[in-house]
Amino acid sequence: MLAIALMGVRWPGFGSHSPEPLRPMGTWPPLHRGAGPYCERAHLQEKPLSSTPVIGPVIGPVIGPVMGTAMDCAWRVRRSISTAGAGQGMAPPMDKHIEPELCRTMKEVRRGVDATDKALISLLATRFGYMRAAARIKQTHEEVRDEDRKREVIDNAVAEAKALGVPDALIAQFWEALVECSIAYEGEEWKRIRA
Ligand SMILES: O=C(O)C(=O)C[C@]1(C(=O)O)C=C[C@@H](O)C=C1
């Protein structure tokens, strides 16, 4: 048994479901920008406990399958959390979630969607704050709608979507609606401040 342990046999079940091979730090290929702020540093994670060589063969066969699942899940959540918002100053912290490519159940997917939506709302709250600022700064109500700037904002979003590999036609539609909502909000705000 000791000989097997010293040979580095892995703890059965621990991390055995991991869909990606673990690589030593620094050996991962550069991530496509589409990986986004929440996985930018994912490849810097240390190895999970699945690599523990000594105790594995002794008690692993007994508690491995149960603990393995729990540890694997915990590792995937931790891996996501520890990378949330990495390197993106404006990215809000995200609730516990598992990165999309690591999800295996709809429960995990929906938890990720809910966490993402919450972060998006936080960013939208910031954006609408800038609309209130614009409403305060613009001297006339006619200035609220600026078609040139609207075009520029949508073009920026489309360019970013292309860079991230997101369907840019959908993003263009999305931003059209977003800027129109922003104009409506800013217009109401402009009037409210001066009423
Ligand atoms: O840049 C502005 O002037 C804004 O008020 C912001 C904003 C936007 O949503 O980004 C809103 C209204 C304008 O038509 C253009 C852009």
Ligand as a Chemical Component Dictionary entry (heavy atoms), coordinates in Angstrom:
data_LIG
# 
_chem_comp.id                   LIG 
_chem_comp.type                 NON-POLYMER 
_chem_comp.pdbx_formal_charge   0 
_chem_comp.three_letter_code    LIG 
# 
loop_
_chem_comp_atom.comp_id 
_chem_comp_atom.atom_id 
_chem_comp_atom.alt_atom_id 
_chem_comp_atom.type_symbol 
_chem_comp_atom.charge 
_chem_comp_atom.model_Cartn_x 
_chem_comp_atom.model_Cartn_y 
_chem_comp_atom.model_Cartn_z 
_chem_comp_atom.pdbx_ordinal 
LIG O1  O1  O 0 -23.483 60.568 -24.251 1  
LIG C1  C1  C 0 -24.538 61.140 -23.962 2  
LIG O2  O2  O 0 -24.766 62.303 -24.335 3  
LIG C2  C2  C 0 -25.542 60.495 -23.178 4  
LIG O3  O3  O 0 -26.460 61.124 -22.688 5  
LIG C3  C3  C 0 -25.464 58.993 -22.993 6  
LIG C4  C4  C 0 -26.234 58.230 -24.070 7  
LIG C5  C5  C 0 -26.025 56.739 -23.769 8  
LIG O4  O4  O 0 -26.975 56.023 -23.433 9  
LIG O5  O5  O 0 -24.873 56.307 -23.850 10 
LIG C6  C6  C 0 -27.656 58.608 -23.982 11 
LIG C7  C7  C 0 -28.190 59.545 -24.783 12 
LIG C8  C8  C 0 -27.516 60.071 -25.978 13 
LIG O6  O6  O 0 -28.361 60.029 -27.104 14 
LIG C9  C9  C 0 -26.243 59.405 -26.238 15 
LIG C10 C10 C 0 -25.685 58.517 -25.399 16 
# 
loop_
_chem_comp_bond.comp_id 
_chem_comp_bond.atom_id_1 
_chem_comp_bond.atom_id_2 
_chem_comp_bond.value_order 
_chem_comp_bond.pdbx_ordinal 
LIG O1 C1  DOUB 1  
LIG C1 O2  SING 2  
LIG C1 C2  SING 3  
LIG C2 O3  DOUB 4  
LIG C2 C3  SING 5  
LIG C3 C4  SING 6  
LIG C4 C5  SING 7  
LIG C4 C6  SING 8  
LIG C4 C10 SING 9  
LIG C5 O4  DOUB 10 
LIG C5 O5  SING 11 
LIG C6 C7  DOUB 12 
LIG C7 C8  SING 13 
LIG C8 O6  SING 14 
LIG C8 C9  SING 15 
LIG C9 C10 DOUB 16 
# 
